[in-house]
Amino acid sequence: MTRPSDVDGLIARLADPDPLVRRAAAGELARSGEAAAIAAVPLVKACGDADDEVREQAVAALEDLGVPPVAVIADLEKLAAATDPLTAYWAITLLGRSGEAAAAAAATLSERLGPAAAPEVAQRAAWALGKIGPAARAAAAALRVAAASSDPRLARLAGEALARVDG
C-alpha cells in the first residue's frame, strides 16, 4: 500500500527533468490506485508531458484514481481549459467524477462544449455536466446547442446531460 509520504515523493519526481524518473514516478502512481488521489493535478499535468510513456502512465494512474479531493477542483477547472486535448480531457473527467462538488466549474465546462474544442473534449464536458447534475443548470443553454451538434456522440451526451441538469 502506498503511503501519503510516498505519494508526495512521487509527485515531486513527476517534475524531474529526466523523463526516466518521470516515467517511474507515473508508473508507481498508476499502481497506487485511489491512494494517488492527492496527485490528481500533477497527474493531469503529466498528460501533457513530452514523453509518450509518461503520458501513458499518467493516464493509467488517472483511470484508477477515483474521485479527486475537493481541494483540487479549482486547479482542475484551470486545467480543463488547457489547449492540450489529453490534459483537458482528464481534468474534465475528474471534475465529472467530483459531481455536484464541481458545480463552480460549470461555466468552464460549458465553454469546452464549443466547436473550438477537440471532439473528445467537448464530449467529455457534456458527460461531466451531466454528472454535476442540477447544480450545473447554468450550462443548460450550451447543452441545448451541443445536443443539436452534427457529432452524434456529443449530441447524445449533451441530451443526457440536459435531462439531468434540468431534472
C-alpha positions in Angstrom: 0.0 0.0 0.0 1.3 3.4 -0.9 1.6 5.9 2.0 0.8 9.6 1.6 4.5 10.4 2.2 5.4 8.1 -0.7 2.9 9.9 -2.9 4.4 13.2 -2.1 7.8 12.0 -3.2 6.3 10.6 -6.4 4.6 13.9 -7.1 8.0 15.7 -6.8 9.5 13.2 -9.2 6.8 13.9 -11.8 8.5 17.3 -12.3 12.0 15.8 -12.6 13.9 16.9 -15.8 14.8 13.3 -16.5 12.0 11.5 -18.4 13.1 8.2 -17.0 12.5 9.5 -13.5 9.1 10.9 -14.5 8.1 7.6 -16.1 9.0 5.7 -13.0 7.0 8.1 -10.8 4.0 8.0 -13.0 4.2 4.2 -13.2 4.3 3.9 -9.4 1.3 6.3 -9.1 -0.5 4.1 -11.6 0.0 1.1 -9.3 -1.2 3.2 -6.2 -4.9 3.3 -7.2 -7.0 5.6 -5.1 -4.1 6.3 -2.8 -2.8 8.6 -5.6 -5.8 10.8 -5.4 -3.7 13.6 -3.9 -1.6 13.5 -7.1 -4.6 14.3 -9.3 -3.4 17.7 -10.5 0.2 16.7 -11.2 -1.0 13.6 -13.0 -3.3 15.6 -15.2 -0.4 18.0 -15.9 1.7 14.9 -16.8 -0.8 14.1 -19.5 0.8 17.0 -21.4 4.4 15.6 -20.9 6.6 15.5 -24.0 7.4 11.8 -23.2 4.8 9.3 -24.6 5.4 6.8 -21.8 5.0 9.4 -19.0 1.6 10.4 -20.6 0.6 6.7 -20.8 1.5 6.0 -17.2 -0.3 9.2 -16.1 -3.4 8.2 -17.9 -3.2 4.7 -16.3 -3.0 6.3 -12.9 -5.9 8.6 -13.6 -8.1 5.7 -14.7 -8.0 4.2 -11.3 -7.8 7.4 -9.3 -11.4 7.7 -8.3 -12.9 11.0 -7.0 -10.2 13.7 -6.6 -10.0 15.7 -3.3 -12.4 18.7 -3.3 -9.5 21.0 -2.6 -8.1 20.5 -6.1 -11.3 21.3 -8.0 -10.3 24.9 -8.8 -6.9 23.7 -10.2 -8.7 21.0 -12.3 -11.0 23.7 -13.6 -8.0 25.7 -14.9 -6.6 22.5 -16.5 -9.9 21.9 -18.2 -9.2 24.9 -20.3 -5.8 23.6 -21.5 -5.1 23.6 -25.2 -3.6 20.0 -24.9 -6.7 17.8 -25.5 -5.4 14.9 -23.3 -4.8 17.3 -20.3 -8.2 18.9 -20.8 -9.9 15.5 -21.2 -8.6 14.2 -17.9 -9.2 17.5 -16.0 -12.8 17.4 -17.2 -13.1 13.7 -16.3 -12.0 14.4 -12.7 -14.4 17.3 -12.5 -17.2 15.0 -13.6 -16.2 12.4 -11.1 -16.5 15.1 -8.4 -20.2 15.5 -9.2 -22.0 18.4 -7.6 -18.8 19.4 -5.8 -17.6 20.7 -9.2 -20.6 22.9 -9.8 -18.4 26.0 -9.9 -16.7 24.6 -13.0 -19.9 24.5 -15.0 -19.1 27.7 -16.9 -15.7 26.4 -17.9 -17.2 23.1 -18.9 -19.8 24.9 -21.0 -17.1 26.7 -22.9 -15.5 23.3 -23.7 -18.7 22.3 -25.5 -18.0 24.7 -28.3 -16.6 24.0 -31.8 -13.1 25.1 -30.9 -12.7 22.1 -28.5 -11.4 18.8 -29.7 -14.4 16.4 -30.2 -13.3 14.1 -27.3 -13.0 17.2 -25.0 -16.5 18.5 -25.9 -18.0 15.0 -25.4 -16.3 14.7 -22.0 -17.5 18.2 -21.0 -21.1 17.2 -21.8 -20.7 14.0 -19.8 -19.2 15.9 -16.8 -22.0 18.5 -16.8 -24.4 15.6 -16.6 -22.5 14.2 -13.6 -22.7 17.6 -11.9 -26.5 17.5 -12.4 -28.9 20.2 -11.4 -26.1 22.3 -9.8 -24.9 22.9 -13.4 -28.2 24.4 -14.5 -26.4 27.5 -15.8 -25.0 25.2 -18.6 -28.4 24.3 -20.0 -28.2 26.7 -22.9 -24.8 25.4 -24.0 -26.0 21.9 -23.6 -29.0 22.6 -25.8 -26.7 23.9 -28.6 -24.4 20.8 -28.2 -27.5 18.5 -28.3 -28.1 19.7 -31.8 -24.5 19.0 -32.9 -23.7 17.1 -36.0 -21.4 14.9 -33.8 -23.8 12.1 -32.8 -21.9 11.2 -29.6 -21.8 14.8 -28.4 -25.5 15.3 -29.3 -26.4 12.1 -27.3 -24.2 13.0 -24.3 -25.4 16.6 -24.2 -29.0 15.4 -24.4 -28.5 13.1 -21.5 -26.7 15.8 -19.5 -29.5 18.3 -20.3 -32.1 15.8 -18.8 -30.0 15.6 -15.6 -29.3 19.3 -15.4 -32.9 20.3 -16.0 -34.2 17.4 -13.9 
